[in-house]
Amino acid sequence: MAKYFFLSFFIIFTFVGCSNSAKEKGILPVTNPEEGGMSSQKLSNIDSLVNKYIMDMKFPGGVFLVARKGKIVYYKNLGNRSLESTEPYQKNDIFRIASMTKAITTVAIMQLYERGKLGLDDPVSHYIPAFENPTVVEEFNEKDSTYTVIPTSNKITIRHLLTHTSGIGNSKSKISNLSAIYSKYYANISSLSTDPPSWDTERLVNNLAKMPLAFHPGERYLYGYSMDVLGRVIEVISGLSLEDYFEQNIFKPLGMVDTHFYPKEKLDRLVPIHDYANKKLIMYKQDDPLAALIKDPQYQIPKYYRGGGGLTSTTIDYAKFLQSLIYTSNNYTDNDQVRNHQILGRKTVELMTSDQFVTLNKQGKGRNNKIGLSHCLGFALTTATSIDSRSPGTYEWGGSLSTKFIVDPKEELIFVGMSQAIPVYHQEVYGKMIAIIYGAIDD
């Protein structure tokens, strides 16, 4: 297979897709890099980087987009969709964006906030009564995973959920006690592969509410199912399914025509998933239960939508979403086209992207110990003490199947990378891409 892959590499179809003018209408017209204040020659280093990773069978390629000052300056598909064919990735390919769903859930919550439908420090139990009496683990028996609990000192709030400080974890939590508890007692919500087909979002979240927390809400950062709870909050307040809320309030206004929980008639555009064996790419085996599950996302379970993951999208669709936030941050109020694509107010975006971990970082209880990295409402945040080329105020997230985005309001820059491999053994490829992008800024 590897020999065939290397042969196919030399006939990879690379579609450039950046025109020489910005005549195309819409929220993101295409232009050449120089008109966006960037160097064509330097941006071409992305091609060399990705192709080298493809050749070394460390990365499958995908579709990658850079926009600056409201115009697309780089938009290419690199590599093949499968190791077993020479069919190249296409720009309209649909990718499973996994945790990049969280950014869309965050924006939906902020829409409800600015409409006066919720407060950021409201207890989540106001909307989901099952969270009325949260508990935290007191004692844990490692031999049989039994445990005792005590009431929490305070209630879980919307802000706690947005910042992953709720104490809600998952089976992969780094806190071993919590991981064992999830794995033993709550397997049905620890993995999509075991979710009962009869479940809906309400049942999922009510089961989450039964779990003990790892710590008292607000004490520290812990990645888990917090955003899934927020997805249910959106449903309760709006009276719509999460799918319908997203469609009516985000996707339709922004022209995101290919973003869905279940792509249904578009499954032929859903790209295959790559895996790794001995740190080299392989394809998911057809008889692998997880492969069958991911091929048809979540088995199209009716009324089952997760705020923390599950959406599928295209590179251009997701870029439209991010660009709407850039336009809002930079107050492009004199442009009718832009104004029609604003889904949040400027001050709301300002609040959403403000540092929420000033105190926790000082206590060593934030996202990590890296200087210059913090967390805002729903996103990772680069702060004033940046450790790379990203401007202070840059926010970002990624997905477990090798998707990535950044938004730099100061430079009016967005990047969207869509690939499909799990787990992400070679995350440094996106770090190198981002370094190339910033190095290409020449105005």
HELIX and SHEET records of a PDB file:
HELIX    1   1 ALA A    2  PHE A    9  1                                   8    
HELIX    2   2 PRO A   33  GLY A   36  5                                   4    
HELIX    3   3 SER A   40  LEU A   43  1                                   4    
HELIX    4   4 ASN A   45  MET A   55  1                                  11    
HELIX    5   5 ALA A   98  MET A  100  5                                   3    
HELIX    6   6 THR A  101  GLU A  114  1                                  14    
HELIX    7   7 VAL A  124  HIS A  126  5                                   3    
HELIX    8   8 PRO A  129  PHE A  131  5                                   3    
HELIX    9   9 ILE A  158  LEU A  162  1                                   5    
HELIX   10  10 SER A  176  TYR A  185  1                                  10    
HELIX   11  11 ALA A  187  ILE A  189  5                                   3    
HELIX   12  12 LEU A  192  THR A  194  5                                   3    
HELIX   13  13 THR A  201  LEU A  208  1                                   8    
HELIX   14  14 SER A  226  SER A  238  1                                  13    
HELIX   15  15 LEU A  242  PHE A  246  1                                   5    
HELIX   16  16 GLU A  247  PHE A  251  3                                   5    
HELIX   17  17 LYS A  252  LEU A  254  1                                   3    
HELIX   18  18 LYS A  264  ARG A  269  5                                   6    
HELIX   19  19 PRO A  289  LYS A  295  1                                   7    
HELIX   20  20 PRO A  297  GLN A  300  5                                   4    
HELIX   21  21 THR A  315  SER A  329  1                                  15    
HELIX   22  22 ASP A  336  ARG A  339  1                                   4    
HELIX   23  23 ARG A  346  MET A  352  1                                   7    
HELIX   24  24 VAL A  358  LYS A  362  1                                   5    
HELIX   25  25 GLU A  428  GLY A  439  1                                  12    
SHEET    1   A 7 LYS A  71  LEU A  78  0                                        
SHEET    2   A 7 GLY A  62  ARG A  68 -1                                        
SHEET    3   A 7 LEU A 413  MET A 418 -1                                        
SHEET    4   A 7 THR A 403  ASP A 408 -1                                        
SHEET    5   A 7 TYR A 395  GLY A 399 -1                                        
SHEET    6   A 7 ALA A 380  THR A 382 -1                                        
SHEET    7   A 7 LEU A 373  HIS A 375 -1                                        
SHEET    1   B 2 PHE A  95  ARG A  96  0                                        
SHEET    2   B 2 THR A 312  SER A 313 -1                                        
SHEET    1   C 2 THR A 135  PHE A 140  0                                        
SHEET    2   C 2 TYR A 147  PRO A 151 -1                                        
SHEET    1   D 2 HIS A 274  ALA A 277  0                                        
SHEET    2   D 2 LYS A 280  MET A 283 -1                                        
END                                                                             
